[in-house]
Amino acid sequence: MALAFIGKSEAWLAKEIGSTPQAFNQRMKTDKFSTVELEGIAKVLGAVYSSSFEFPDGTKI
């Protein structure tokens, strides 16, 4: 979704973070990224990574 928003491909992102498209695609399938990796990906995308729990009343933790 973030890649579509900035008009870039998974292959582009893989190269930007020093991975191969095949290895990155496999990681995307398993959804196994560390917080540090997600922060690095966000930086390459020109975004900020944040992770939180959001409750029905709007509270984010």
DSSP file (Angstrom, degrees, kcal/mol; ACC not computed):
  #  RESIDUE AA STRUCTURE BP1 BP2  ACC     N-H-->O    O-->H-N    N-H-->O    O-->H-N    TCO  KAPPA ALPHA  PHI   PSI    X-CA   Y-CA   Z-CA
    1    1 A M     >        0   0    0      0, 0.0     4,-2.0     0, 0.0     5,-0.1   0.000 360.0 360.0 360.0 -43.9    0.0    0.0    0.0
    2    2 A A  H  >  +     0   0    0      2,-0.2     4,-1.5     1,-0.2     6,-0.1   0.884 360.0  51.6 -65.6 -37.6    2.8    2.4    0.9
    3    3 A L  H  >>S+     0   0    0      1,-0.2     5,-2.5     2,-0.2     4,-0.8   0.915 109.3  49.2 -65.7 -42.1    4.6    1.6   -2.4
    4    4 A A  H >45S+     0   0    0      1,-0.2     3,-0.6     3,-0.2    -1,-0.2   0.890 106.5  58.0 -62.1 -38.3    1.5    2.2   -4.4
    5    5 A F  H 3<5S+     0   0    0     -4,-2.0    -1,-0.2     1,-0.2    -2,-0.2   0.873 115.0  35.1 -60.4 -38.6    1.1    5.5   -2.6
    6    6 A I  H 3<5S-     0   0    0     -4,-1.5    -1,-0.2    -3,-0.2    -2,-0.2   0.411 112.9-116.7 -98.2   2.7    4.5    6.7   -3.8
    7    7 A G  T <<5S+     0   0    0     -4,-0.8     2,-0.3    -3,-0.6    -3,-0.2   0.838  70.1 128.3  71.6  34.1    4.3    5.0   -7.2
    8    8 A K      < -     0   0    0     -5,-2.5    -1,-0.2    -6,-0.1     2,-0.2  -0.791  50.9-124.0-120.2 163.7    7.3    2.6   -6.6
    9    9 A S     >  -     0   0    0     -2,-0.3     4,-2.1     1,-0.1     5,-0.2  -0.588  23.9-113.9-103.4 165.1    7.7   -1.2   -6.9
   10   10 A E  H  > S+     0   0    0      1,-0.2     4,-2.9     2,-0.2     5,-0.2   0.880 118.6  56.5 -61.3 -38.1    8.8   -3.9   -4.5
   11   11 A A  H  > S+     0   0    0      2,-0.2     4,-2.1     1,-0.2    -1,-0.2   0.909 106.2  49.7 -61.8 -42.0   11.8   -4.4   -6.7
   12   12 A W  H  > S+     0   0    0      2,-0.2     4,-2.1     1,-0.2    -1,-0.2   0.942 112.7  46.5 -60.4 -48.2   12.8   -0.7   -6.3
   13   13 A L  H  X S+     0   0    0     -4,-2.1     4,-2.0     1,-0.2    -2,-0.2   0.909 108.7  55.5 -63.0 -42.6   12.4   -0.9   -2.5
   14   14 A A  H  <>S+     0   0    0     -4,-2.9     5,-3.4     1,-0.2     4,-0.3   0.931 110.3  45.5 -55.2 -47.1   14.4   -4.1   -2.3
   15   15 A K  H ><5S+     0   0    0     -4,-2.1     3,-1.0     1,-0.2    -1,-0.2   0.886 109.9  55.1 -64.9 -38.4   17.3   -2.5   -4.1
   16   16 A E  H 3<5S+     0   0    0     -4,-2.1    -1,-0.2     1,-0.3    -2,-0.2   0.822 111.6  43.3 -65.4 -31.4   17.1    0.6   -2.0
   17   17 A I  T 3<5S-     0   0    0     -4,-2.0    -1,-0.3    -3,-0.2    -2,-0.2   0.362 121.8-103.9 -97.7   6.4   17.4   -1.4    1.2
   18   18 A G  T < 5S+     0   0    0     -3,-1.0     2,-0.2    -4,-0.3    -3,-0.2   0.785  81.8 116.6  82.2  28.3   20.2   -3.6   -0.1
   19   19 A S      < -     0   0    0     -5,-3.4    -1,-0.3    -6,-0.2    -2,-0.1  -0.718  66.2-107.9-118.2 170.1   18.1   -6.7   -0.8
   20   20 A T     >  -     0   0    0     -2,-0.2     4,-2.7     1,-0.1     5,-0.3  -0.699  30.1-117.5 -92.1 154.5   17.3   -8.7   -3.9
   21   21 A P  H  > S+     0   0    0      0, 0.0     4,-2.4     0, 0.0     5,-0.2   0.887 115.7  51.5 -57.1 -38.1   13.7   -8.5   -5.2
   22   22 A Q  H  > S+     0   0    0      2,-0.2     4,-2.0     1,-0.2     5,-0.1   0.933 112.0  44.5 -66.1 -46.1   13.3  -12.3   -4.6
   23   23 A A  H  > S+     0   0    0      1,-0.2     4,-2.0     2,-0.2    -1,-0.2   0.905 114.8  49.1 -65.5 -41.2   14.5  -12.1   -1.0
   24   24 A F  H  X S+     0   0    0     -4,-2.7     4,-2.4     1,-0.2    -1,-0.2   0.913 108.9  52.7 -65.6 -41.7   12.4   -9.1   -0.2
   25   25 A N  H  X S+     0   0    0     -4,-2.4     4,-2.0    -5,-0.3    -1,-0.2   0.896 108.3  51.1 -60.4 -40.3    9.3  -10.7   -1.8
   26   26 A Q  H  X S+     0   0    0     -4,-2.0     4,-1.8     1,-0.2    -1,-0.2   0.906 109.5  50.0 -63.8 -41.0    9.8  -13.7    0.4
   27   27 A R  H  X>S+     0   0    0     -4,-2.0     4,-1.6     1,-0.2     5,-1.1   0.883 108.6  53.2 -64.0 -37.9   10.1  -11.5    3.5
   28   28 A M  H  <5S+     0   0    0     -4,-2.4    -1,-0.2     1,-0.2    -2,-0.2   0.894 107.3  51.8 -63.5 -39.2    6.9   -9.7    2.5
   29   29 A K  H  <5S+     0   0    0     -4,-2.0    -1,-0.2     1,-0.2    -2,-0.2   0.881 116.7  38.2 -65.3 -38.4    5.1  -13.1    2.2
   30   30 A T  H  <5S-     0   0    0     -4,-1.8    -1,-0.2    -5,-0.1    -2,-0.2   0.630  97.7-141.3 -88.5 -14.0    6.1  -14.1    5.7
   31   31 A D  T  <5 +     0   0    0     -4,-1.6     2,-0.7    -5,-0.2    -3,-0.2   0.881  48.0 147.8  56.6  42.3    5.7  -10.6    7.1
   32   32 A K      < +     0   0    0     -5,-1.1     2,-0.4     2,-0.0    -1,-0.2  -0.790  10.6 140.3-114.3  89.0    8.8  -11.0    9.3
   33   33 A F        -     0   0    0     -2,-0.7     2,-0.1    -3,-0.1     0, 0.0  -0.979  44.5-128.8-125.8 140.1   10.5   -7.6    9.7
   34   34 A S     >  -     0   0    0     -2,-0.4     4,-2.5     1,-0.1     5,-0.2  -0.382  30.1-107.9 -78.1 165.5   12.1   -6.2   12.8
   35   35 A T  H  > S+     0   0    0      1,-0.2     4,-2.4     2,-0.2     5,-0.2   0.900 122.2  53.0 -59.3 -41.1   11.2   -2.8   14.1
   36   36 A V  H  > S+     0   0    0      2,-0.2     4,-2.0     1,-0.2    -1,-0.2   0.910 109.5  48.3 -62.1 -42.5   14.6   -1.5   13.0
   37   37 A E  H  > S+     0   0    0      2,-0.2     4,-2.5     1,-0.2    -2,-0.2   0.914 111.2  49.9 -64.3 -42.6   14.0   -2.9    9.5
   38   38 A L  H  X S+     0   0    0     -4,-2.5     4,-2.5     1,-0.2    -2,-0.2   0.877 109.5  51.5 -64.6 -37.2   10.5   -1.3    9.3
   39   39 A E  H  X S+     0   0    0     -4,-2.4     4,-2.0     2,-0.2    -1,-0.2   0.891 110.6  49.2 -65.1 -39.0   12.0    2.0   10.4
   40   40 A G  H  X S+     0   0    0     -4,-2.0     4,-2.1     2,-0.2    -2,-0.2   0.900 110.7  49.4 -65.9 -41.6   14.6    1.8    7.6
   41   41 A I  H  X S+     0   0    0     -4,-2.5     4,-2.1     1,-0.2    -2,-0.2   0.924 109.9  51.8 -62.7 -44.4   12.0    0.9    5.0
   42   42 A A  H  X>S+     0   0    0     -4,-2.5     5,-3.3     1,-0.2     4,-0.7   0.906 107.5  52.6 -58.8 -42.1    9.9    3.9    6.2
   43   43 A K  H ><5S+     0   0    0     -4,-2.0     3,-0.9     1,-0.2    -1,-0.2   0.922 109.0  49.0 -60.9 -44.5   13.0    6.2    5.8
   44   44 A V  H 3<5S+     0   0    0     -4,-2.1    -1,-0.2     1,-0.2    -2,-0.2   0.867 112.0  49.8 -61.8 -36.3   13.6    5.0    2.2
   45   45 A L  H 3<5S-     0   0    0     -4,-2.1    -1,-0.2    -5,-0.2    -2,-0.2   0.570 117.0-114.1 -79.0  -8.8    9.9    5.6    1.5
   46   46 A G  T <<5S+     0   0    0     -3,-0.9    -3,-0.2    -4,-0.7     2,-0.2   0.814  80.9 108.8  78.2  30.9   10.0    9.1    3.0
   47   47 A A      < -     0   0    0     -5,-3.3     2,-0.4    -6,-0.2    -1,-0.3  -0.656  68.7-114.2-127.4-178.7    7.7    8.1    5.8
   48   48 A V        -     0   0    0     -2,-0.2     2,-0.4    -3,-0.1    -9,-0.1  -0.990  24.9-138.3-121.9 130.6    7.7    7.5    9.5
   49   49 A Y        +     0   0    0     -2,-0.4     2,-0.3   -10,-0.1   -10,-0.1  -0.737  27.8 169.9 -88.4 133.6    7.1    4.0   10.9
   50   50 A S        -     0   0    0     -2,-0.4     2,-0.4     2,-0.0    -2,-0.0  -0.996  15.7-164.0-141.2 146.4    4.9    3.8   14.0
   51   51 A S        +     0   0    0     -2,-0.3     2,-0.3    10,-0.0    -2,-0.0  -0.996  25.0 144.1-130.4 132.0    3.3    0.8   15.7
   52   52 A S        -     0   0    0     -2,-0.4     2,-0.5     2,-0.0    -2,-0.0  -0.980  47.4-111.1-157.6 166.4    0.5    1.0   18.2
   53   53 A F        -     0   0    0     -2,-0.3     8,-3.0     2,-0.0     2,-0.5  -0.930  31.9-159.3-101.7 130.0   -2.6   -0.5   19.6
   54   54 A E  B     -A   60   0A   0     -2,-0.5     6,-0.2     6,-0.2     5,-0.1  -0.954   4.9-153.9-116.0 124.7   -5.7    1.6   18.9
   55   55 A F    >   -     0   0    0      4,-3.1     3,-2.9    -2,-0.5     4,-0.0  -0.523  32.5-102.1 -93.3 160.2   -8.8    1.1   21.0
   56   56 A P  T 3  S+     0   0    0      0, 0.0    -1,-0.1     0, 0.0    -2,-0.0   0.771 121.3  58.7 -53.1 -28.6  -12.4    1.8   20.0
   57   57 A D  T 3  S-     0   0    0      2,-0.1    -3,-0.0     1,-0.1     0, 0.0   0.437 123.9-103.0 -82.7   3.7  -12.4    5.1   21.9
   58   58 A G  S <  S+     0   0    0     -3,-2.9     2,-0.2     1,-0.3    -1,-0.1   0.358  72.7 146.0  94.5  -5.7   -9.5    6.3   19.8
   59   59 A T        -     0   0    0     -5,-0.1    -4,-3.1     2,-0.0     2,-0.5  -0.474  32.3-158.7 -67.5 131.5   -6.8    5.8   22.4
   60   60 A K  B      A   54   0A   0     -6,-0.2    -6,-0.2    -2,-0.2    -1,-0.0  -0.952 360.0 360.0-114.5 131.7   -3.4    4.7   20.9
   61   61 A I              0   0    0     -8,-3.0    -7,-0.1    -2,-0.5    -1,-0.1   0.313 360.0 360.0-128.7 360.0   -0.8    2.9   23.0
